[in-house]
Amino acid sequence: RLVALCEQIALEFHEGGAATGAVLQWLTSAALTIVLRLNEDLAQRSATAAREIAAFHRFRALVETHLLDHWPAPRYAEALGMSESRLNRVSRAAAGKSALEVVQDRLTLEARRRLIHVAGPVSSLAYELGFEDPAYFWRFFKRRTGMTPREFRRQHDEESGGADARRLGI
């Protein structure tokens, strides 16, 4: 509509006849009204987006606090004072993933970090990460990464060992 009004203003300006001033004033007024409405809509969407981003940041902070507690998505939603479906909408808008996927991604990242930097048996690591059953941790990790925790650790050791040897010129 705005483009059509601008075209009409240009046409009236160049080819106008009697009462051109009044017609131009009316067309310009209509165009400005549409621009004001668009600006209001944009401001409302920006405010909504800011609230959604703030909600996602609160969610991420809760994930960091309760990562090892293995909270399900509905519990995060309850703690944030929103429905699970709204939490998922917020999460998808901010991260492109469901709330559960965000939590699982963070847990997988923490598992990888610990497998690389913390020595010790994988079963102990599983308990440290809040898993009640090391076998479940193995299945979770393999589903998320495509390899078992031992394979991941071995692959990282080989890659970093090779990098150390290359740095030392061996």
C-alpha positions in Angstrom: 0.0 0.0 0.0 2.8 2.4 0.8 4.5 1.8 -2.6 1.2 2.4 -4.3 0.7 5.6 -2.4 4.2 6.8 -3.2 3.5 6.1 -6.9 0.2 8.1 -6.7 2.1 11.0 -5.0 4.6 11.0 -7.8 1.9 10.8 -10.5 -0.1 13.6 -8.8 3.0 15.8 -8.4 3.9 15.5 -12.1 0.5 15.3 -13.8 -1.8 16.8 -11.2 -4.6 19.2 -12.2 -7.0 21.2 -10.1 -6.7 20.7 -6.4 -3.3 19.0 -6.7 -2.3 20.5 -3.3 -5.2 19.0 -1.5 -4.8 15.6 -3.2 -1.0 15.6 -2.4 -1.7 16.5 1.2 -4.2 13.7 1.5 -1.9 11.1 -0.2 1.1 12.2 1.9 -1.0 12.1 5.1 -2.1 8.5 4.2 1.5 7.5 3.5 2.7 8.9 6.8 0.0 7.2 8.7 1.0 3.8 7.2 4.7 4.5 8.0 3.7 5.3 11.6 1.7 2.1 11.9 4.7 0.1 10.5 7.0 1.8 13.0 4.6 0.8 15.9 4.5 -2.8 14.7 8.3 -2.9 14.4 8.7 -1.4 17.9 6.2 -4.0 19.3 8.1 -6.8 17.6 11.4 -5.5 18.9 10.1 -5.3 22.4 8.7 -8.9 22.1 12.1 -10.1 20.7 13.9 -8.5 23.6 11.7 -10.2 26.1 12.2 -13.5 24.3 16.0 -13.1 24.3 15.9 -12.2 28.0 13.8 -15.3 28.7 16.3 -17.5 26.7 19.2 -16.0 28.8 17.4 -16.8 32.0 16.8 -20.4 30.7 20.5 -20.8 29.8 21.5 -19.6 33.3 19.1 -22.2 34.8 20.7 -24.8 32.6 24.1 -23.9 33.9 22.9 -24.0 37.5 21.0 -27.3 37.2 22.8 -29.1 34.4 24.0 -32.0 36.6 20.5 -32.3 38.2 19.0 -33.5 34.8 15.9 -31.3 35.0 13.3 -32.1 32.3 12.1 -29.2 30.1 8.8 -28.8 32.0 10.7 -28.2 35.2 12.8 -25.4 33.6 9.6 -23.9 32.2 8.0 -24.0 35.6 11.0 -22.3 37.2 10.8 -19.6 34.6 7.1 -19.1 35.1 6.1 -20.1 31.5 4.6 -23.1 29.7 6.8 -25.7 28.2 5.5 -24.8 24.7 6.5 -21.2 25.2 9.9 -22.2 26.5 10.3 -24.3 23.3 9.2 -21.4 21.2 11.7 -19.1 22.9 14.5 -21.7 22.6 13.8 -22.3 18.9 13.7 -18.6 18.2 17.0 -18.0 20.0 18.9 -21.2 19.3 17.0 -23.0 16.6 16.6 -26.0 18.9 14.0 -27.2 21.4 14.7 -26.6 25.1 15.6 -30.3 25.6 18.1 -30.1 22.8 19.7 -27.0 24.4 20.1 -28.9 27.7 21.4 -32.0 26.0 23.9 -30.0 23.9 25.2 -28.4 27.0 25.4 -31.7 28.9 27.3 -33.2 25.9 29.7 -30.3 25.8 30.4 -30.8 29.5 30.9 -34.5 29.0 33.4 -33.9 26.2 35.2 -31.3 28.3 35.6 -33.7 31.2 36.6 -36.6 29.0 39.4 -34.4 27.6 40.5 -32.7 30.8 39.7 -35.0 33.7 41.5 -38.3 34.1 39.7 -41.3 35.5 37.2 -44.0 34.6 34.3 -43.1 32.4 31.9 -44.6 34.9 33.1 -42.1 37.6 32.6 -39.3 35.0 29.1 -40.5 34.4 28.2 -40.2 38.1 29.8 -36.8 38.3 27.7 -35.7 35.4 24.5 -36.8 37.3 23.8 -40.0 35.4 22.6 -42.7 37.7 23.7 -45.5 35.3 27.0 -45.4 33.5 25.5 -47.5 30.7 22.9 -44.8 30.1 25.6 -42.2 29.9 27.4 -44.3 27.3 24.2 -44.6 25.2 23.5 -40.9 25.6 27.0 -39.9 24.6 27.1 -42.3 21.6 23.7 -41.0 20.4 24.8 -37.4 20.7 28.4 -37.8 19.2 28.4 -41.0 17.2 31.1 -42.5 19.4 31.4 -44.0 22.8 33.1 -42.0 25.6 36.2 -44.2 25.4 36.4 -43.8 21.6 36.1 -40.0 22.0 38.8 -39.9 24.6 41.1 -42.1 22.6 40.5 -40.0 19.4 41.2 -36.8 21.3 44.4 -38.3 22.8 45.6 -39.4 19.4 44.9 -36.0 17.9 46.5 -34.0 20.6 49.4 -36.4 20.8 50.0 -36.0 17.2 49.7 -32.2 17.5 52.3 -32.2 20.3 54.6 -34.4 18.3 54.3 -32.1 15.3 55.0 -29.0 17.5 58.1 -30.7 18.9 59.2 -31.6 15.4 59.1 -35.4 16.1 
